[in-house]
Amino acid sequence: MAPLKITVIGTGYLGATHAAAMAELGFEVLGLDVVPEKIEMLAAGRVPMYEPGLEELLAQHVAGLPASTGRLRFTRSWEEVGEFGDVHFVCVNTPQKHGEYACDMSYVDSAMESLAPHLTRPALVVGKSTVPVGSAERLAAKLAALAPAGADVELAWNPEFLREGFAVQDTLHPDRIVIGVRGERGEKLLREVYATPMAEGTPLVVTDFPTAELVKTAANSFLATKISFINAMAEVCEAAGGDVVKLAEAIGYDERIGAKFLRAGIGFGGGCLPKDIRAFMARAGELGADQALTFLREVDSINMRRRGHMVELAREAVGGSFLGKRVAVLGATFKPDSDDVRDSPALNVAGQIHLQGGQVTVYDPKGMDNARRVFPTLGYADSALAAARGAEVVLHLTEWREFRELDPAELGSVVTDRLILDGRNALDPLRWRGAGWTYRAMGRPQA
């Protein structure tokens, strides 16, 4: 039996990673995108985003590059994709609709409609995008109606669980694989695709369409709830004089709770958690189950409130007004080891301070270009020292290792006032206070 050939439709963050990982697992892979510039970059072994290890993995497999396996190619041709692939992974974006909580399915629908007419033989189409529950049922019917091969084209749903900064690891060595299928053939093909990680011990959960669609949104909702919970506790600690870091340590020892994602700060952002929990609420409302997810409104509210609270702390720190005050912001991305500034709490805080008259200078190790595109009116520097020069307050808003390793004395030599607000509770208070800094963090005593 001939080895499976795989296509990946949509070569953004998810798709590019998945395509490279499938080639690493030994498959011949063809990636498709409708953006010519993206295809040109990937064909040259470069990626349009920062993700540790991804460019190196591409270089090992993209056809035409020195010493590569040649197993990975890219195209803009739907016809070529249809002729080539046995298994087609759909990895396109599902952003939040403008002015609504609901998910925008236009990219997924367009991908399915463009692919289907070229499916002239038996094939499996696998959705990886995060979609509202009920989408797979509708898309399966659309494929069957539009594909020349008809019922020989099956649909499966295989949600992604990538963490930015760890996407290559999460694809090659996932902590679980979830597949929503209707029949044995789809399950058999996906077992073949994922044979290597399964042989390493990765569990496979086989389920129906609705459950597979719900897994990703349920996981993200739980994670968002845990982050907002500890941030709510930070608010109570500030009111009561408690220390949220010690509180988190104490409850984290309870194995029913666990210590992960219990660091209080300015909250979550990025392209997944915020839009996924909002889309989940919107879909629950459509299904008549909106009361089941009303708690997510408070999760979202707590998260957004943290950004405003950091702005208030900074305003208080500089004497009640930002007018004429120089503010250094360390961090622009929503998390470290990424260049993603989508719904970034750090950039949101910087923007709010700027709009209130502050002279804001931002530095981030990887997110500067993307930040400039979103907030071109902010000031930018090429190092933490340059950003802090002359600042009356320094805000630590993305927990990059580079910032944790800063020398407080060296940074202190360039600022106007040694005052730092740690929006991620990631710096060592004793170290900074020992260097003469006034250190403040959310949910912690001032001294």
C-alpha positions as CSV (number, residue, x, y, z in Angstrom):
1,M,0.0,0.0,0.0
2,A,1.4,3.4,-1.0
3,P,2.3,5.8,1.8
4,L,-0.3,8.5,2.6
5,K,0.2,11.9,1.0
6,I,-0.9,14.8,3.1
7,T,-2.0,18.4,2.2
8,V,-2.3,21.3,4.6
9,I,-4.7,24.1,3.6
10,G,-3.8,27.4,5.2
11,T,-0.1,27.9,6.1
12,G,-0.3,30.4,9.0
13,Y,0.9,29.7,12.5
14,L,-1.1,26.4,12.8
15,G,-0.7,25.2,9.2
16,A,3.0,25.9,8.7
17,T,3.7,24.1,12.0
18,H,1.5,21.1,11.1
19,A,3.0,20.8,7.5
20,A,6.5,20.8,8.8
21,A,5.7,18.3,11.5
22,M,3.9,15.9,9.1
23,A,7.1,16.0,6.9
24,E,9.2,15.3,10.0
25,L,6.9,12.2,10.7
26,G,7.9,10.9,7.2
27,F,5.0,11.9,5.0
28,E,5.1,13.7,1.6
29,V,3.3,17.0,2.3
30,L,1.9,19.8,0.1
31,G,0.9,23.0,1.7
32,L,-1.5,25.5,0.2
33,D,-2.1,29.2,0.8
34,V,-3.8,31.9,-1.2
35,V,-1.3,34.5,-0.2
36,P,1.6,34.5,-2.7
37,E,4.1,36.2,-0.3
38,K,3.5,33.5,2.3
39,I,4.1,30.7,-0.2
40,E,7.3,32.3,-1.4
41,M,8.6,32.7,2.2
42,L,7.8,29.1,3.2
43,A,9.3,27.7,-0.1
44,A,12.5,29.5,0.9
45,G,12.4,27.8,4.3
46,R,11.4,31.0,6.2
47,V,8.3,31.6,8.3
48,P,6.2,34.8,8.6
49,M,6.0,34.5,12.4
50,Y,8.4,33.8,15.3
51,E,8.1,30.3,16.6
52,P,11.1,28.6,18.2
53,G,12.4,25.6,16.2
54,L,9.9,26.0,13.3
55,E,12.3,27.6,10.8
56,E,14.9,24.9,11.5
57,L,12.3,22.2,11.0
58,L,11.2,23.6,7.7
59,A,14.8,23.8,6.5
60,Q,15.1,20.1,7.0
61,H,12.2,19.2,4.7
62,V,11.4,22.0,2.2
63,A,12.1,20.8,-1.3
64,G,15.0,22.6,-3.0
65,L,16.8,23.5,0.1
66,P,20.3,22.2,0.8
67,A,20.4,18.8,2.7
68,S,16.6,18.7,3.0
69,T,14.5,15.6,2.6
70,G,12.4,17.3,0.0
71,R,9.2,15.9,1.5
72,L,7.5,19.4,1.9
73,R,6.4,21.6,-1.0
74,F,4.0,24.6,-1.2
75,T,1.5,25.7,-3.9
76,R,-1.4,28.0,-4.6
77,S,-3.2,25.4,-6.8
78,W,-6.3,23.8,-5.5
79,E,-6.2,21.4,-8.4
80,E,-2.7,20.2,-7.5
81,V,-3.8,19.8,-3.9
82,G,-6.9,17.7,-4.9
83,E,-4.8,15.4,-7.2
84,F,-1.9,15.0,-4.6
85,G,-3.6,14.4,-1.3
86,D,-5.1,11.4,0.5
87,V,-5.6,13.4,3.7
88,H,-6.3,17.1,3.6
89,F,-5.9,19.1,6.8
90,V,-7.8,22.4,6.9
91,C,-5.9,24.8,9.2
92,V,-7.3,28.2,8.3
93,N,-8.1,31.0,10.8
94,T,-11.5,31.4,12.6
95,P,-11.3,35.0,14.0
96,Q,-13.9,36.8,16.1
97,K,-16.5,38.6,14.0
98,H,-16.3,42.4,14.0
99,G,-18.7,43.8,16.6
100,E,-19.8,40.4,17.7
101,Y,-18.7,37.5,20.0
102,A,-19.4,34.9,17.4
103,C,-16.8,33.1,15.3
104,D,-16.2,34.1,11.7
105,M,-16.4,30.8,9.7
106,S,-15.9,32.5,6.3
107,Y,-12.3,31.2,5.9
108,V,-13.3,27.6,6.7
109,D,-16.3,27.7,4.4
110,S,-14.2,29.1,1.6
111,A,-11.5,26.5,2.0
112,M,-14.0,23.7,1.9
113,E,-15.8,25.1,-1.1
114,S,-12.5,25.6,-3.0
115,L,-11.2,22.1,-2.2
116,A,-14.3,20.0,-2.7
117,P,-14.6,20.3,-6.6
118,H,-11.1,18.9,-6.9
119,L,-11.8,15.8,-4.8
120,T,-12.3,13.2,-7.6
121,R,-11.3,10.1,-5.6
122,P,-11.7,8.9,-2.0
123,A,-10.2,11.3,0.5
124,L,-10.3,12.3,4.1
125,V,-10.7,16.0,4.9
126,V,-9.6,16.8,8.5
127,G,-10.6,20.1,10.2
128,K,-8.1,21.4,12.7
129,S,-9.5,25.0,13.0
130,T,-11.4,25.9,16.2
131,V,-15.0,26.1,15.2
132,P,-18.5,26.4,16.8
133,V,-20.0,23.1,17.8
134,G,-22.3,21.9,14.9
135,S,-20.0,23.1,12.2
136,A,-18.6,19.7,11.2
137,E,-22.0,18.3,10.6
138,R,-22.8,21.2,8.2
139,L,-19.4,21.0,6.5
140,A,-19.6,17.2,6.0
141,A,-22.9,17.7,4.1
142,K,-21.3,20.5,2.0
143,L,-18.3,18.3,1.0
144,A,-20.6,15.4,0.0
145,A,-22.7,17.7,-2.2
146,L,-19.8,19.5,-3.9
147,A,-17.1,16.8,-4.3
148,P,-17.2,14.7,-7.5
149,A,-16.3,11.6,-5.4
150,G,-19.4,12.3,-3.2
151,A,-19.8,9.9,-0.3
152,D,-16.2,8.7,-0.8
153,V,-15.0,12.0,0.7
154,E,-15.2,11.9,4.5
155,L,-14.8,14.5,7.1
156,A,-13.1,14.2,10.5
157,W,-12.4,16.8,13.2
158,N,-9.0,16.9,14.9
159,P,-8.7,20.0,17.1
160,E,-5.3,21.5,17.6
161,F,-3.9,22.2,21.1
162,L,-0.8,24.2,20.2
163,R,0.9,26.6,22.7
164,E,2.7,29.5,21.0
165,G,6.4,29.1,21.9
166,F,6.0,25.3,22.1
167,A,4.1,24.5,18.8
168,V,6.7,22.2,17.3
169,Q,6.9,20.1,20.4
170,D,3.1,20.1,20.8
171,T,2.7,18.8,17.3
172,L,5.3,16.1,17.3
173,H,4.8,15.0,20.9
174,P,1.2,16.0,21.8
175,D,-0.2,15.3,25.2
176,R,-3.3,13.9,23.6
177,I,-4.9,13.4,20.1
178,V,-8.6,13.9,19.7
179,I,-10.4,12.8,16.5
180,G,-14.1,13.2,15.8
181,V,-15.1,10.7,13.1
182,R,-18.2,9.1,11.6
183,G,-16.8,5.8,10.4
184,E,-13.9,3.4,10.7
185,R,-12.1,4.6,7.5
186,G,-11.5,8.1,8.9
187,E,-10.3,6.7,12.2
188,K,-8.0,4.2,10.4
189,L,-6.4,6.9,8.3
190,L,-5.8,9.2,11.3
191,R,-4.3,6.4,13.3
192,E,-1.9,5.9,10.4
193,V,-1.1,9.7,10.3
194,Y,-0.4,9.8,14.1
195,A,1.2,6.3,14.4
196,T,4.5,7.8,15.6
197,P,3.3,9.9,18.5
198,M,0.8,7.1,19.5
199,A,3.7,4.6,19.6
200,E,5.5,7.0,22.0
201,G,2.5,6.8,24.3
202,T,0.3,9.7,23.3
203,P,-3.3,8.8,24.1
204,L,-5.9,8.9,21.3
205,V,-9.5,9.9,22.1
206,V,-12.0,8.9,19.4
207,T,-15.3,10.6,19.6
208,D,-18.2,12.1,17.6
209,F,-18.2,15.5,15.8
210,P,-19.8,17.6,18.5
211,T,-17.5,16.4,21.3
212,A,-14.4,16.9,19.2
213,E,-15.5,20.4,18.4
214,L,-16.2,21.1,22.0
215,V,-12.9,19.8,23.4
216,K,-10.8,22.8,22.3
217,T,-13.2,25.5,23.5
218,A,-13.8,23.6,26.8
219,A,-10.1,23.4,27.4
220,N,-9.5,27.0,26.6
221,S,-12.5,28.0,28.8
222,F,-11.1,26.1,31.7
223,L,-7.6,27.6,31.3
224,A,-9.1,31.1,31.0
225,T,-11.2,30.5,34.1
226,K,-8.1,29.4,36.1
227,I,-6.2,32.5,35.1
228,S,-9.1,34.8,35.9
229,F,-9.6,33.1,39.2
230,I,-6.1,33.8,40.5
231,N,-6.5,37.4,39.2
232,A,-9.7,37.7,41.1
233,M,-7.8,36.5,44.2
234,A,-5.2,39.1,43.5
235,E,-7.9,41.8,43.7
236,V,-9.0,40.4,47.1
237,C,-5.4,40.2,48.3
238,E,-4.8,43.8,47.5
239,A,-8.0,44.8,49.4
240,A,-7.1,42.6,52.4
241,G,-3.3,43.1,52.5
242,G,-2.6,39.5,51.4
243,D,0.1,38.1,49.1
244,V,-1.4,36.4,46.0
245,V,1.9,34.7,45.1
246,K,2.0,32.9,48.5
247,L,-1.7,32.1,48.2
248,A,-1.2,30.6,44.7
249,E,1.8,28.5,46.0
250,A,-0.3,27.2,48.9
251,I,-3.4,26.2,46.8
252,G,-1.1,24.9,44.0
253,Y,0.1,22.1,46.2
254,D,-3.4,20.6,46.2
255,E,-3.2,18.1,43.4
256,R,-6.9,18.7,42.5
257,I,-5.9,22.3,41.7
258,G,-2.3,22.2,40.5
259,A,0.2,25.0,40.4
260,K,0.2,25.8,36.6
261,F,-1.4,29.0,35.4
262,L,-1.8,30.4,38.9
263,R,0.4,33.4,38.4
264,A,-1.6,36.6,38.9
265,G,-0.9,39.5,36.6
266,I,-2.4,41.5,33.8
267,G,-4.2,38.6,32.3
268,F,-4.4,36.5,29.1
269,G,-4.5,37.6,25.5
270,G,-3.5,36.3,22.1
271,G,-5.4,35.0,19.2
272,C,-7.1,32.0,20.9
273,L,-8.3,32.3,24.5
274,P,-10.2,35.6,24.3
275,K,-12.0,35.0,21.0
276,D,-12.6,31.3,21.8
277,I,-14.4,31.9,25.1
278,R,-16.5,34.6,23.4
279,A,-17.4,32.4,20.5
280,F,-18.3,29.6,22.9
281,M,-20.7,31.9,24.7
282,A,-22.2,33.0,21.4
283,R,-22.7,29.4,20.2
284,A,-24.2,28.3,23.6
285,G,-26.7,31.1,23.2
286,E,-27.7,29.9,19.7
287,L,-28.2,26.4,21.2
288,G,-30.3,27.7,24.0
289,A,-27.7,26.8,26.6
290,D,-26.4,30.3,27.3
291,Q,-27.0,30.0,31.1
292,A,-24.4,27.2,31.2
293,L,-21.7,29.6,30.2
294,T,-22.7,32.9,31.9
295,F,-19.6,32.4,34.2
296,L,-17.4,33.0,31.2
297,R,-18.7,36.6,31.0
298,E,-17.2,37.2,34.4
299,V,-14.0,35.4,33.4
300,D,-13.7,37.8,30.4
301,S,-14.6,40.8,32.6
302,I,-11.9,40.0,35.2
303,N,-9.3,39.5,32.5
304,M,-10.0,42.9,30.8
305,R,-10.2,44.6,34.2
306,R,-6.6,43.7,35.0
307,R,-5.4,45.8,32.1
308,G,-7.2,48.9,33.5
309,H,-5.9,48.2,36.9
310,M,-2.3,48.2,35.7
311,V,-2.9,51.5,34.1
312,E,-4.3,52.9,37.4
313,L,-1.3,51.6,39.3
314,A,1.1,53.3,36.9
315,R,-0.9,56.5,37.0
316,E,-0.8,56.5,40.8
317,A,2.9,55.7,40.7
318,V,3.7,58.8,38.7
319,G,1.7,61.2,40.8
320,G,-1.8,60.9,39.4
321,S,-1.4,62.0,35.8
322,F,0.6,60.7,32.8
323,L,0.9,64.1,31.2
324,G,4.6,64.7,30.5
325,K,5.7,61.5,32.2
326,R,8.1,59.0,30.6
327,V,6.9,55.4,30.9
328,A,9.0,52.4,29.9
329,V,7.1,49.2,28.9
330,L,9.0,45.9,28.8
331,G,7.0,43.6,26.6
332,A,4.6,43.9,23.7
333,T,3.7,40.3,22.9
334,F,0.8,38.6,24.7
335,K,3.3,35.9,26.0
336,P,7.0,35.2,25.8
337,D,8.7,33.1,23.0
338,S,6.3,34.6,20.4
339,D,6.0,37.6,18.2
340,D,2.2,37.6,18.5
341,V,0.6,40.9,19.6
342,R,-3.0,40.0,19.0
343,D,-5.1,41.2,21.9
344,S,-1.9,41.6,23.9
345,P,-2.5,42.9,27.4
346,A,1.0,44.5,27.4
347,L,0.4,46.5,24.2
348,N,-3.2,47.4,25.4
349,V,-1.8,48.9,28.6
350,A,0.9,50.8,26.7
351,G,-1.7,52.1,24.3
352,Q,-4.0,53.3,27.2
353,I,-1.2,55.1,28.9
354,H,-0.2,56.8,25.6
355,L,-3.8,57.9,25.0
356,Q,-3.8,59.5,28.5
357,G,-0.8,61.6,27.7
358,G,2.2,59.4,28.8
359,Q,5.4,59.3,26.8
360,V,5.6,55.5,26.3
361,T,8.6,53.7,25.0
362,V,8.2,49.9,24.3
363,Y,10.8,47.2,23.9
364,D,10.1,43.5,23.2
365,P,12.7,40.9,22.1
366,K,10.6,39.6,19.1
367,G,7.4,41.6,18.8
368,M,8.6,45.0,17.7
369,D,7.6,44.9,14.1
370,N,4.1,43.6,14.8
371,A,3.6,46.1,17.7
372,R,4.6,49.0,15.4
373,R,1.9,48.0,12.9
374,V,-0.8,47.9,15.6
375,F,0.4,51.0,17.5
376,P,2.6,53.1,15.2
377,T,2.2,56.2,17.5
378,L,4.0,54.6,20.5
379,G,7.7,55.0,21.0
380,Y,10.0,52.0,20.4
381,A,13.5,51.2,21.5
382,D,16.0,48.5,20.5
383,S,16.8,47.4,24.1
384,A,15.4,47.4,27.6
385,L,18.1,49.9,28.6
386,A,17.1,52.2,25.8
387,A,13.4,52.0,26.6
388,A,14.0,52.8,30.3
389,R,16.3,55.8,29.7
390,G,14.8,58.7,31.5
391,A,11.7,56.8,32.6
392,E,9.8,57.7,35.8
393,V,8.3,54.2,35.9
394,V,9.1,50.9,34.3
395,L,6.3,48.4,33.6
396,H,7.2,44.7,33.2
397,L,4.3,43.3,31.1
398,T,5.6,40.2,29.2
399,E,7.6,37.7,31.1
400,W,10.5,37.2,28.7
401,R,13.6,35.5,30.2
402,E,15.6,38.5,29.0
403,F,13.6,40.7,31.4
404,R,14.0,38.3,34.4
405,E,17.7,38.4,33.8
406,L,18.1,42.2,33.7
407,D,20.6,43.8,36.1
408,P,18.5,46.0,38.3
409,A,21.5,48.2,39.1
410,E,22.4,48.7,35.4
411,L,18.8,49.5,34.6
412,G,18.6,51.8,37.6
413,S,21.5,53.9,36.2
414,V,19.4,55.1,33.3
415,V,16.0,55.8,34.8
416,T,14.8,59.0,36.4
417,D,13.1,57.1,39.3
418,R,13.8,53.5,40.3
419,L,10.2,52.4,40.3
420,I,9.1,49.2,38.7
421,L,5.6,47.7,38.4
422,D,5.7,43.9,37.7
423,G,2.6,43.1,35.8
424,R,3.5,39.4,35.6
425,N,4.7,38.6,39.1
426,A,7.8,37.1,37.5
427,L,10.7,39.3,38.8
428,D,12.5,38.8,42.1
429,P,11.3,41.5,44.5
430,L,14.3,41.1,46.9
431,R,16.7,41.5,44.1
432,W,15.1,44.7,42.7
433,R,14.5,46.2,46.1
434,G,18.1,45.4,47.1
435,A,19.2,47.5,44.1
436,G,17.2,50.5,45.4
437,W,14.1,50.0,43.4
438,T,10.5,50.5,44.6
439,Y,8.9,47.3,43.5
440,R,5.2,46.8,43.2
441,A,3.2,43.8,41.8
442,M,-0.5,43.0,41.5
443,G,-1.9,41.3,44.5
444,R,1.2,41.7,46.7
445,P,2.1,43.8,49.7
446,Q,4.1,46.9,48.8
447,A,7.1,45.9,51.0
